[in-house]
Amino acid sequence: MTNAAQILIVDDEVNIRNALVTLLEKKEYRARGVATAEEALDLLETTGMDLVITDLRMPGIGGMEFLRRLHTKWPGTEVVVMTAYGSIETAVEAMRFGAYDYLAKPIDRERFLIVVEKALERHLLSIENQWLRERLETRTRFDQLLSESEAMQRVYGLVEMVASSDVTVLLTGESGTGKELVARAIHHKSPRADGPFITVNCGALPESLFESELFGYEKGAFTGAQATKVGRFELAQGGTLLLDEIGELSLKSQVDFLRVLETKEFCRLGGTKVVTTNARIIAATNRNLTEAIKQGDFREDLFYRLNVVPIKLPPLRERGADIPLLVEMFLAGFCAQHKRMPKEVSREAMQLLRLYAWPGNIRQLRNLLERLVVTVREEMIRPQHLPEEIQASKQGIRTMVVTLGNPLETIEKEVIRRTLAEVTNHREKAAKLLGISLRSLQYKIKQYGIRE
């Protein structure tokens, strides 16, 4: 692929210019030569170049000015500079202007070809990463909730229905299941999309700071209040306010918050002016608020005020079919972010990822894939690259921890899903392992919406 690259030589010494063009053409590159920066700039207007190799001392436009124009107008073009031995400092300065490398004159042919090859590899990597970035940027926040599972499809349906209204939404689910992503999806699909999206982590907010953070304060309201501060409710005007980990609020803070939810009004600390809020409220928690109410840790009236439209996010272990989609998305994003060549996951490694229980859910998967992108040099991620606990999931396939209180249907669905994964979705083998007929297995697969 690199041998089809177009390379431009810019040097006013005709012998050097022609010799380098000839050398590149022998290696089957498409090479051209010009004598001045002016000629090069004119040519670049009509012909795209993958690599420009230029002298720094030329008549007319100087080498540094030429580099500046190149970097400004054609930032995707790689540049290598040539300079005499006595001007190495100038070459180093040129690299600060965006040049990839430099070659000292007289040119060593072997080093010249090595530098050309490496510069073109970098150019190719830059193109691929740019493509990946553009691909990712075309996705909305909602698209990042990639899923084929029936449970997540129900979530998508609820998001679509509630986005157009200002109804209060309560997001529940285990930590790491993507509650903030769902909240952002609701915001970006709503008429408030152009407004602010403000988050408050209630779990990290001491009771003493709750009022000042949410409602703001006036100058002199307390010791250290040297200037007026706008609170999160005001910052979210015309937009959405997400109260993450709402279940961690103290009882006093719950009372303060409930009052604002009911009246849509509040005063800054130390102030008397009533501020009206029109922020849309979304709350999220990984706690069982019904149990918290029974234990006296959460107000029942606040729960019903928040629980207008409840949306429960399923854990990743119940979304095995979604793992390949999520893996593809995260790998593409992290390869682009960290400027790595695109990577794939082998079939064996993907099976292990699907079998693993993922106690940290999507957040855990995301963090693992970022680590693999950075630490694995090969283009293919294989089982040996995965952490020991994930490699062990293959051996643990025939055992399963069952949490008391889980419905039998949930347990049966998980057993079927894991068995299918173990036999690579071979239904006859799965039915034999489960001790049921193939017809019964097919019925249950359809009943539970299991994706293979």
Buried (B, 14 or more C-beta within 10 A) or exposed (E): EBEEBBBBBBBBBEEBBEBBBEBBEEEEBBBBBBBBBBBBBEBBEEEEBBBBBBBBBBEEBEBBEBBBBBBEEBEEBBBBBBBBEEBEEBBEBBBEBBBBBBBBBEBEEEEBBEBBBBBBBBBBBBEBBEEBBEEBEEEEBBEBBBBEBBBBEBBBEBBEEBBEBEBBBBBBBBBBBBBBBBBBBBBBBBEBBEBBBBBBEBBEBEEEEBBBBBBBBBEEBEEEBEEBBEBBBBBBBEBBBBBBBBBBBBEEBBEBBBEBBEEEEBBBBBBEEEBEBEBBBBBBBBBEBEEBBEEEBBBEEBBEBBBEBEBBBBBBBBBBBBBBBBBBBBBBBBBBBEEBBBBBBBEEBBBBBBBBBBEBBBBBBBEBBBEBBEEBEEEEBBBEBBEEEBBEBBEBBEEEEEEEEEEEEBEBBBBBBBBBBBBEBEBEBBBBBBEBEEEEBEEBBEEBBBBE
